[in-house]
Amino acid sequence: MESDHDVKKLYLDYAEFYITNVCNLTCSGCNRFNDKKFKGWQSWADHADTYNQWSQQLDLGSIAIMGGEPLLNPTFYDWVHGLSAAWPNKDIIVSSNGTQLDRHHQLYDIMKDNPRIIYDVSLHNKIEKHNIIDKIKNFLQEPFTYKFDETAYREVLTITDVNNVSVVVRYNWWFHQGAVRTDSDTGRYTLHNSDPEKAHDICHSKTCHHFDHGRLYKCGPGALFKSFDQQFNLLLSPEDRTLINHIPHLSIEDSYDTKQQFLQSIKKSIPQCKFCPEFYVGDQIFSIEKKDL
């Protein structure tokens, strides 16, 4: 009989570990809905056993820690150390807006000791560009080297210091509309009613596979619909509310065959793709600190 040690580890090329709904910025169109007053954060200690079990069953190509703004999670460093230990020798990307970097000098020593930890800044307001880059320079140690890449969709600046510690800055101040929209008649939050295949075809999140509360989801928006609805009471039909309450996901308790089947289909559309837009309307964003509102 085949033992657990004989079962081949499953593989996923990329997974995001979502650790907080809380963000300090108001980026309209945020695809994790963090521009709203979305509350709640997750403690590493509450999920450490589950994720350590996952690491025995699932190999990951690379990892991202994100929110919200992950540096606002009080247990942020526990997540960094915990995931680094669970999946050693894997790149761990801290996906951040950069505004909190001046409060986290401890992160520098961690990155210096472990070059696989990458601080990745999405710059969400062109006006704040120099302010954020100054924070990065104060975080790093001179002298610096700069690498600038430009694609059809995004400009990326990498700043590397004397100790070979790097910060990546993505000029990301253009957003399209997210899944959550405001109903014009009632003013309540609601979702789209799209053709699922069309929405999936254009989706930027379809490869952003998401761990949330120890469960693996196809994408970030799908992982968060239920909790967002619980806080904001989305304007939905009974049928659509049933759909968001039954987003396909994997739990650690699921069988090996169930996990394998889920991962084989994770890049395909699901019925809940209907809740995201089937065409994009983009605009430049000018995010500001929520405390300044």
N, C-alpha and C positions, 0 to 999 in steps of 0.2 A: 504494500500500500504506500502511496506517495505521501511523504511527510511535508509539513509546512516549509521545511528548509529546502525541499526539492522544487517547490513552486517558483517559477521564474518571476522576478520583480516586474511589475508593470512600469510603463514609462509615459511621461508627459513632458513635452518640450519646454513648457513655461507655465508657471502658476503664480497668481497674486494672492498674498495673504492680507486680507482686509482687516484692519485692527481698530478703526474708529470711524464713526459718522461725522465727527466734529471737525470743522474747518473754520479758519478765521477769515476766509475770503468769500466774496460774492460773485463767483464766475457764472454768469448766466449761461444756461445750457449744460451745466456740469452733468456728466453722464453717471455720476454716483449720487446725484441729488444733494451734494454737500453745500450748495449755495443757499439751501433752505435751512431752517433751524432744526436740522436733523440731529437728534441726540443719541448718545450711547457710544461706549468704547469697550474693548475686550481686553481682559487681563490674560497675559501669557500663562500664568499659573492655572487658570481655569481650563486651559485647552492643551497644556503641555503633554499630558499623557496621550491624548488623542493624536496630536501631531507626531509624537515620537513613534506611535504605532504606524501612522501613515508612512513614516520614513523607512520602516522595515518592509513595506509592501510596494511603495511607489518611488521610483527614481525620477528626479526632476532635472531638466536641462538647465534652467535658471529660475530664480525666485525674485519676486518683488514684494516689498512691504509697503502698503499704501493705505489711504483713507479716502475721504477726509485728509487732514494733515497728520501724518503718522507721528511727527515729533510732538504733537499735542497729547498723545496717549501717555499717561503717567508710567506705563510699564514698557515704553518703547525699547529701552535697552535690554529688557528681558526677552523681548521678541527677537532682537538682533542676535543675542548670544544663544537663545534657544534654537532658532532656525539654523544658525551656523553649526551648532553641535549636531542637530538632527540630520542635516544634509551637508556634511563637510565637503570642502573642495568644490562648492557650487557658487556661482556668482549670485550675490544678494544685492538687489537694487533697492535703495531707499528712494521711493518716488515722492517728492516733496515740492512745495511751492517756494521754498527757500527763505521765507520770511522769519523763521524761527532759528536760523542757523547760528546767530550771535548768542543764543542761549544754550548752545549745545557743544561747547568746546571739548567735552568728553568724547564726542563722536570722532574727533580727529585722531586721538590715540588709538581708538579701535580700528579705524581705517588704515592707520600707519602699520599696525600689527597684522592686519588681515587685508591684503590688497584686493581680495575678491568682494569686499563690501564697497559698493559704488553709490555715491550720493548723486542723485539725478534730479535736477531742478527743472520743473515746467514753469517757465516765466509767463504769467498770465496777464500782464499789463505792461505794454510798451513803455509807459511813463515811468515804471518802477525799475527799468532795466539797469540803470547805473547804480541804484540803491542796492539791488540784489547782488550785482557783481562786486560791489564794494564789500558787502558782507562775506562773500565767498573769499575775497582776497584777505580779509582780516582773519578768516578761519584757517586759511592755508599759510604756508611759510615761504617767504621769498628766497630765491628768485623764482619767477613763474615762466612756464612756456605755454603757448596758446596754439590750439588747433581748431580751425573753423571749417565746417562742412556745410554745404548748402545743397538741398535736394529740391525737387519740384514742390514739396509740401512743407518743408521745415528747414530752419537754420539751426545748427547745433555748434556750440562753442564748448570745447574741453579745456579746462585750466588745470595744469599739473604743476606741483611745487617741487622744491628741492628734495623732498623725501619721497618723491614719486606718488604722492597722494593726489588724486584727481577728483574734480567735480565737473559733471556734465550739465550744461545749461541748454535747454531746448526752448527756442523762441516760439512759444505756443500761445499766442494771443489772438487766435482765431478759433472760434467754436461754432459748431452747428447746433441745432436744437436737440435737446435730450429727450428721453422718454416721457418725463413728467412735463405736462403743460397745464395752463390755466384755462378752465372752461369759461368762455366769454359770457355765458348767461348767468352762471351762479358764482363765479369767482373761485370755485373750488379746484383743487388739483385733480387732474385726471391723466389718462394715458392715451396714446394713439390707437387707432384701429386700422392697422395697415395690412397689406398682403404679407404674410409671414416670409414668403420666399423673397419678395422684393426687399423687405426690411433686412433680412439676413444677408442678402447679396451685397448691400452697400455698407453693412455694419462695420465700424471700427473696433468693436468690442468682441467680435466673434472668436478671436484667438486669445482673449484676455481671461483665461480660465481662473476661477475665483474660489479660494477657500474662505469660508465665513462660518464662524462658530463651529469649526471642526468638520464642516461639510464642504464637498467640492461641487461647484456649479459650473455650467458651461460658460457663463459670463457674469460680469459684475452687476449690471442692471438687474438681471434675473435673480441674483442672490439677494437683492435689497428690496424688491417690490413689496414683499409681505411686511417687513418691518416698517417700511415707509408708510404703507397703508395703515398699520396699527397706530402710528403717531399722527397721521394727517387725515385719515378717513377719505381715501380717494373716491371720486365720483365714478362708480363702476356699476355695470349690470351684475346681477347675481352670478351669471355665467362667467364673466370676466374675473370676478373676485375669486371664484373657485379655481380659475386658471392660475392666478398669482399665488394662491395658497398651495398649489401643487406643482411648483417649479421642479423639473427633474434635477436630482442631485444624488451624490454618493455619500453614504455614511461609512464610518470605519467598520461598522458591524455587517455591512453588505458582503455577500459572498465574493470569492475571487472571480467567478464567471460573470456576476453582475457588474463588478468593477471593470472587467475587461470589455464587456459589451458597451458600457457607458463611454469608456475612453475611445473605443473604435468609432463611435458616432458623435463625439463631442464637437466636431467641427461642422456638423450638419444643423439645419434649422430645427427649431421646436415650435409648437403652436404659440408659445408665449412671445415669439419674435414679433407678433402682431402689435405689441405694445410700444415698439420703437418705430421711428419714422421710416417710411419707405423711400423718401427722397430728402436731401439735405438742403437746408437754408442756412447759410453761414453768415457770420458777422464778427467783426472785431470786438473783443471784450475788454472792458476797463474795470477789472476787479478791484474792489477796495476792501479794507479791513471792516469786518462786521461791527467792530467796536466804534468805528467812525460814522456809522449810520445814525 
